[in-house]
Amino acid sequence: MTKAKDLARLRAVMDMARDADLQKLSQVAERIARLRAEVDRLRADQAQRARDGALDVARFSGADVAWLGWTEDRLRSLQSRIAALEMERIELRRLAQRSTGRADVAARLADEHDKPRGR
């Protein structure tokens, strides 16, 4: 009886650890998606500005060149952050795979213990 309770507790702990690791992985993936959306938006803004050939105040004053420089700097910064998060995601995926395996083993042990034994 106590072994069954111990196995049930082990299973619950391993499930919680797996869920926590998967949640962390999901959060990093969401952050990456938000940053990639910002990159896409900036690139679309750059493309739109390049297609718009009208001479306006921004082009006459040189602000357009400054804005383009700012967008390039921002894109580099975003790409660096995405790369760092991708490295973190790789590590979190490894941890999630390990905790998922442990949770599966704990579940199998608990299930095997709960099976009726044929004699």
N, CA, C and O of each residue as an XYZ file, in Angstrom:
476
protein
N       0.824     -1.203      0.000
C       0.000      0.000      0.000
C       0.861      1.257      0.000
O       0.596      2.185     -0.765
N       1.860      1.300      0.825
C       2.730      2.470      0.883
C       3.539      2.627     -0.412
O       3.832      3.746     -0.832
N       3.895      1.503     -1.038
C       4.623      1.597     -2.305
C       3.740      2.238     -3.380
O       4.219      3.033     -4.188
N       2.462      1.891     -3.386
C       1.537      2.475     -4.350
C       1.410      3.980     -4.127
O       1.374      4.747     -5.089
N       1.341      4.404     -2.877
C       1.258      5.830     -2.567
C       2.541      6.543     -2.971
O       2.500      7.645     -3.517
N       3.682      5.908     -2.702
C       4.960      6.503     -3.092
C       5.053      6.666     -4.610
O       5.508      7.695     -5.110
N       4.617      5.636     -5.329
C       4.645      5.705     -6.792
C       3.672      6.765     -7.313
O       3.973      7.457     -8.286
N       2.524      6.891     -6.679
C       1.559      7.917     -7.089
C       2.140      9.311     -6.841
O       1.971     10.204     -7.670
N       2.822      9.504     -5.709
C       3.461     10.793     -5.420
C       4.579     11.076     -6.412
O       4.707     12.190     -6.920
N       5.387     10.054     -6.681
C       6.471     10.215     -7.653
C       5.903     10.617     -9.012
O       6.425     11.507     -9.683
N       4.830      9.945     -9.398
C       4.190     10.265    -10.675
C       3.712     11.720    -10.688
O       3.914     12.432    -11.671
N       3.087     12.153     -9.608
C       2.579     13.529     -9.534
C       3.720     14.545     -9.606
O       3.602     15.563    -10.288
N       4.816     14.271     -8.909
C       5.966     15.180     -8.918
C       6.585     15.247    -10.311
O       6.916     16.328    -10.797
N       6.738     14.098    -10.947
C       7.320     14.069    -12.294
C       6.405     14.771    -13.302
O       6.878     15.443    -14.218
N       5.095     14.609    -13.124
C       4.152     15.314    -14.007
C       4.267     16.823    -13.818
O       4.244     17.574    -14.793
N       4.390     17.270    -12.569
C       4.529     18.701    -12.306
C       5.828     19.249    -12.885
O       5.850     20.343    -13.447
N       6.908     18.487    -12.746
C       8.196     18.924    -13.295
C       8.117     19.028    -14.816
O       8.616     19.985    -15.409
N       7.488     18.041    -15.436
C       7.320     18.070    -16.897
C       6.487     19.278    -17.318
O       6.845     19.997    -18.250
N       5.379     19.491    -16.624
C       4.505     20.616    -16.962
C       5.231     21.953    -16.800
O       5.061     22.858    -17.618
N       6.035     22.076    -15.749
C       6.792     23.319    -15.529
C       7.803     23.535    -16.656
O       7.950     24.652    -17.153
N       8.494     22.476    -17.056
C       9.466     22.600    -18.143
C       8.784     22.948    -19.467
O       9.287     23.766    -20.237
N       7.643     22.324    -19.721
C       6.913     22.626    -20.956
C       6.367     24.049    -20.943
O       6.301     24.698    -21.987
N       5.976     24.536    -19.772
C       5.493     25.917    -19.661
C       6.621     26.903    -19.959
O       6.421     27.884    -20.675
N       7.811     26.639    -19.406
C       8.965     27.511    -19.685
C       9.279     27.523    -21.181
O       9.548     28.574    -21.761
N       9.240     26.357    -21.785
C       9.507     26.241    -23.219
C       8.473     27.034    -24.016
O       8.816     27.721    -24.977
N       7.222     26.936    -23.618
C       6.149     27.668    -24.287
C       6.334     29.177    -24.146
O       6.113     29.921    -25.102
N       6.731     29.625    -22.980
C       6.939     31.058    -22.759
C       8.058     31.601    -23.638
O       7.939     32.692    -24.196
N       9.138     30.847    -23.762
C      10.246     31.281    -24.617
C       9.795     31.309    -26.075
O      10.140     32.231    -26.815
N       9.029     30.306    -26.487
C       8.532     30.274    -27.864
C       7.632     31.483    -28.143
O       7.679     32.055    -29.232
N       6.823     31.864    -27.171
C       5.964     33.042    -27.327
C       6.800     34.315    -27.449
O       6.492     35.183    -28.265
N       7.850     34.428    -26.645
C       8.723     35.602    -26.722
C       9.399     35.673    -28.089
O       9.503     36.750    -28.678
N       9.854     34.540    -28.587
C      10.483     34.495    -29.909
C       9.478     34.923    -30.974
O       9.817     35.693    -31.872
N       8.256     34.436    -30.880
C       7.227     34.788    -31.865
C       6.938     36.293    -31.843
O       6.770     36.907    -32.896
N       6.880     36.884    -30.648
C       6.641     38.330    -30.567
C       7.790     39.113    -31.199
O       7.558     40.084    -31.918
N       9.024     38.694    -30.933
C      10.175     39.386    -31.512
C      10.198     39.229    -33.029
O      10.496     40.182    -33.749
N       9.885     38.030    -33.515
C       9.851     37.815    -34.967
C       8.757     38.657    -35.624
O       8.930     39.151    -36.738
N       7.635     38.816    -34.927
C       6.562     39.672    -35.464
C       7.042     41.119    -35.555
O       6.711     41.829    -36.504
N       7.819     41.551    -34.571
C       8.349     42.915    -34.620
C       9.347     43.066    -35.769
O       9.358     44.091    -36.452
N      10.181     42.054    -35.983
C      11.118     42.066    -37.109
C      10.343     42.168    -38.421
O      10.685     42.969    -39.291
N       9.304     41.357    -38.554
C       8.495     41.380    -39.781
C       7.860     42.749    -39.996
O       7.816     43.249    -41.119
N       7.369     43.353    -38.916
C       6.746     44.671    -39.022
C       7.759     45.725    -39.472
O       7.467     46.547    -40.341
N       8.957     45.691    -38.869
C       9.985     46.655    -39.263
C      10.403     46.470    -40.719
O      10.576     47.447    -41.448
N      10.562     45.233    -41.135
C      10.930     44.980    -42.535
C       9.828     45.444    -43.489
O      10.112     45.993    -44.553
N       8.579     45.221    -43.103
C       7.458     45.683    -43.931
C       7.452     47.210    -44.001
O       7.207     47.783    -45.062
N       7.721     47.868    -42.871
C       7.789     49.331    -42.868
C       8.911     49.830    -43.770
O       8.741     50.801    -44.506
N      10.058     49.157    -43.707
C      11.180     49.542    -44.574
C      10.814     49.363    -46.043
O      11.089     50.233    -46.870
N      10.193     48.229    -46.363
C       9.816     47.953    -47.751
C       8.791     48.966    -48.242
O       8.868     49.432    -49.379
N       7.836     49.306    -47.392
C       6.822     50.282    -47.765
C       7.466     51.645    -48.029
O       7.132     52.327    -48.997
N       8.386     52.022    -47.159
C       9.060     53.318    -47.330
C       9.892     53.330    -48.615
O       9.948     54.342    -49.313
N      10.540     52.194    -48.926
C      11.342     52.109    -50.150
C      10.459     52.197    -51.398
O      10.864     52.784    -52.401
N       9.261     51.620    -51.342
C       8.344     51.681    -52.488
C       7.750     53.076    -52.666
O       7.421     53.481    -53.782
N       7.616     53.797    -51.577
C       7.023     55.142    -51.622
C       8.104     56.130    -52.064
O       8.965     56.512    -51.272
N       8.054     56.528    -53.292
C       9.084     57.405    -53.825
C       8.806     58.886    -53.682
O       9.557     59.715    -54.195
N       7.740     59.221    -52.995
C       7.370     60.639    -52.877
C       8.416     61.403    -52.078
O       8.948     60.909    -51.083
N       8.696     62.609    -52.531
C       9.605     63.472    -51.793
C       8.799     64.182    -50.713
O       7.924     64.997    -51.005
N       9.104     63.865    -49.481
C       8.377     64.472    -48.377
C       9.367     65.130    -47.426
O      10.573     65.136    -47.672
N       8.852     65.673    -46.359
C       9.686     66.401    -45.401
C      10.767     65.494    -44.818
O      11.901     65.930    -44.621
N      10.423     64.234    -44.540
C      11.401     63.312    -43.956
C      12.588     63.094    -44.892
O      13.734     63.035    -44.446
N      12.312     62.975    -46.174
C      13.392     62.771    -47.144
C      14.207     64.047    -47.326
O      15.433     63.995    -47.429
N      13.540     65.174    -47.366
C      14.257     66.449    -47.528
C      15.144     66.764    -46.328
O      16.247     67.285    -46.489
N      14.673     66.455    -45.148
C      15.413     66.824    -43.932
C      16.469     65.793    -43.541
O      17.295     66.067    -42.670
N      16.461     64.617    -44.162
C      17.421     63.579    -43.807
C      16.924     62.673    -42.693
O      17.612     61.734    -42.294
N      15.740     62.955    -42.198
C      15.172     62.118    -41.123
C      14.933     60.699    -41.610
O      14.996     59.743    -40.837
N      14.660     60.578    -42.899
C      14.419     59.259    -43.477
C      15.658     58.369    -43.342
O      15.553     57.182    -43.032
N      16.821     58.958    -43.577
C      18.083     58.210    -43.461
C      18.315     57.820    -41.996
O      18.744     56.704    -41.703
N      18.028     58.742    -41.094
C      18.182     58.445    -39.669
C      17.221     57.340    -39.242
O      17.595     56.452    -38.476
N      15.987     57.393    -39.735
C      15.003     56.350    -39.408
C      15.457     55.004    -39.939
O      15.337     53.992    -39.249
N      15.974     54.980    -41.152
C      16.454     53.725    -41.727
C      17.601     53.162    -40.893
O      17.660     51.957    -40.648
N      18.511     54.031    -40.457
C      19.601     53.588    -39.589
C      19.081     53.034    -38.277
O      19.578     52.023    -37.780
N      18.067     53.703    -37.711
C      17.479     53.231    -36.462
C      16.828     51.867    -36.659
O      16.973     50.980    -35.817
N      16.106     51.696    -37.778
C      15.444     50.402    -38.008
C      16.473     49.288    -38.184
O      16.262     48.168    -37.718
N      17.581     49.589    -38.852
C      18.633     48.572    -39.017
C      19.245     48.199    -37.663
O      19.480     47.023    -37.386
N      19.501     49.203    -36.828
C      20.017     48.928    -35.485
C      19.020     48.097    -34.684
O      19.399     47.152    -33.992
N      17.753     48.454    -34.784
C      16.705     47.732    -34.056
C      16.606     46.299    -34.555
O      16.454     45.374    -33.758
N      16.692     46.108    -35.867
C      16.644     44.751    -36.421
C      17.815     43.906    -35.921
O      17.638     42.736    -35.581
N      19.006     44.494    -35.877
C      20.174     43.756    -35.360
C      19.954     43.359    -33.904
O      20.244     42.230    -33.508
N      19.445     44.285    -33.124
C      19.178     44.013    -31.710
C      18.141     42.900    -31.548
O      18.312     41.987    -30.740
N      17.072     42.994    -32.326
C      16.029     41.961    -32.249
C      16.565     40.601    -32.667
O      16.254     39.589    -32.038
N      17.371     40.571    -33.727
C      17.937     39.299    -34.194
C      18.865     38.694    -33.143
O      18.896     37.476    -32.966
N      19.610     39.536    -32.457
C      20.482     39.039    -31.387
C      19.666     38.449    -30.251
O      20.008     37.396    -29.713
N      18.588     39.129    -29.889
C      17.725     38.612    -28.826
C      17.054     37.315    -29.244
O      16.914     36.399    -28.434
N      16.640     37.230    -30.494
C      16.033     35.995    -30.997
C      17.047     34.857    -30.942
O      16.715     33.747    -30.527
N      18.275     35.128    -31.357
C      19.310     34.087    -31.329
C      19.559     33.595    -29.908
O      19.691     32.392    -29.682
N      19.623     34.512    -28.955
C      19.822     34.113    -27.554
C      18.650     33.279    -27.054
O      18.842     32.285    -26.353
N      17.449     33.680    -27.413
C      16.271     32.916    -26.992
C      16.206     31.554    -27.675
O      15.741     30.580    -27.082
N      16.671     31.488    -28.917
C      16.719     30.188    -29.607
C      17.673     29.234    -28.887
O      17.389     28.043    -28.763
N      18.798     29.760    -28.416
C      19.729     28.924    -27.647
C      19.073     28.466    -26.344
O      19.214     27.311    -25.940
N      18.364     29.372    -25.701
C      17.651     29.009    -24.472
C      16.588     27.960    -24.769
O      16.398     27.022    -23.994
N      15.892     28.122    -25.903
C      14.854     27.157    -26.266
C      15.438     25.770    -26.512
O      14.822     24.766    -26.155
N      16.605     25.709    -27.110
C      17.256     24.414    -27.332
C      17.515     23.721    -25.991
O      17.233     22.533    -25.834
N      18.051     24.472    -25.031
C      18.320     23.904    -23.708
C      17.018     23.509    -23.005
O      16.945     22.444    -22.393
N      16.007     24.348    -23.089
C      14.729     24.037    -22.453
C      14.062     22.825    -23.100
O      13.418     22.028    -22.418
N      14.218     22.688    -24.409
C      13.664     21.515    -25.093
C      14.344     20.241    -24.587
O      13.687     19.220    -24.381
N      15.658     20.309    -24.389
C      16.386     19.155    -23.862
C      15.876     18.806    -22.461
O      15.647     17.637    -22.150
N      15.702     19.823    -21.623
C      15.199     19.587    -20.267
C      13.769     19.053    -20.288
O      13.421     18.172    -19.501
N      12.943     19.582    -21.185
C      11.561     19.122    -21.291
C      11.502     17.667    -21.764
O      10.669     16.891    -21.296
N      12.387     17.303    -22.690
C      12.416     15.916    -23.144
C      12.803     14.988    -22.001
O      12.231     13.910    -21.841
N      13.770     15.414    -21.215
C      14.202     14.606    -20.081
C      13.079     14.475    -19.046
O      12.805     13.376    -18.563
N      12.437     15.580    -18.709
C      11.376     15.511    -17.701
C      10.158     14.752    -18.222
O       9.459     14.101    -17.446
N       9.896     14.829    -19.537
C       8.807     14.046    -20.114
C       9.123     12.557    -20.022
O       8.248     11.752    -19.703
N      10.361     12.197    -20.297
C      10.771     10.796    -20.158
C      10.646     10.306    -18.726
O      10.181      9.192    -18.484
N      11.058     11.128    -17.785
C      10.940     10.751    -16.379
C       9.479     10.602    -15.968
O       9.126      9.681    -15.232
N       8.636     11.508    -16.447
C       7.209     11.414    -16.123
C       6.609     10.143    -16.725
O       5.781      9.488    -16.091
N       7.021      9.792    -17.939
C       6.532      8.566    -18.572
C       6.962      7.328    -17.785
O       6.173      6.404    -17.589
N       8.210      7.318    -17.338
C       8.701      6.175    -16.558
C       7.943      6.075    -15.238
O       7.542      4.983    -14.834
N       7.746      7.202    -14.568
C       7.005      7.187    -13.301
C       5.580      6.693    -13.520
O       5.049      5.943    -12.701
N       4.962      7.107    -14.616
C       3.602      6.653    -14.918
C       3.571      5.154    -15.180
O       2.672      4.458    -14.707
N       4.541      4.658    -15.925
C       4.597      3.221    -16.197
C       4.820      2.418    -14.932
O       4.202      1.372    -14.734
N       5.709      2.911    -14.069
C       5.945      2.211    -12.799
C       4.669      2.159    -11.953
O       4.328      1.120    -11.388
N       3.978      3.285    -11.878
C       2.743      3.319    -11.092
C       1.680      2.418    -11.717
O       0.969      1.708    -11.005
N       1.571      2.446    -13.044
C       0.579      1.600    -13.720
C       0.908      0.119    -13.544
O       0.016     -0.693    -13.298
N       2.172     -0.227    -13.668
C       2.578     -1.633    -13.503
C       2.308     -2.108    -12.079
O       1.895     -3.248    -11.866
N       2.539     -1.251    -11.132
C       2.298     -1.638     -9.730
C       0.806     -1.821     -9.467
O       0.412     -2.664     -8.662
N      -0.021     -1.027    -10.150
C      -1.477     -1.099     -9.939
C      -2.138     -2.274    -10.650
O      -3.271     -2.635    -10.331
N      -1.436     -2.874    -11.614
C      -2.019     -3.995    -12.346
C      -2.190     -5.174    -11.405
O      -1.345     -5.431    -10.548
N      -3.305     -5.893    -11.580
C      -3.480     -7.104    -10.759
C      -2.457     -8.156    -11.200
O      -2.163     -8.315    -12.384
N      -1.949     -8.840    -10.233
C      -0.946     -9.879    -10.519
C      -1.637    -11.229    -10.677
O      -2.396    -11.663     -9.810
N      -1.359    -11.871    -11.788
C      -1.930    -13.196    -12.030
C      -1.098    -14.262    -11.354
O       0.122    -14.307    -11.514
N      -1.760    -15.120    -10.599
C      -1.011    -16.181     -9.886
C      -1.604    -17.502    -10.196
O      -1.127    -18.523     -9.701
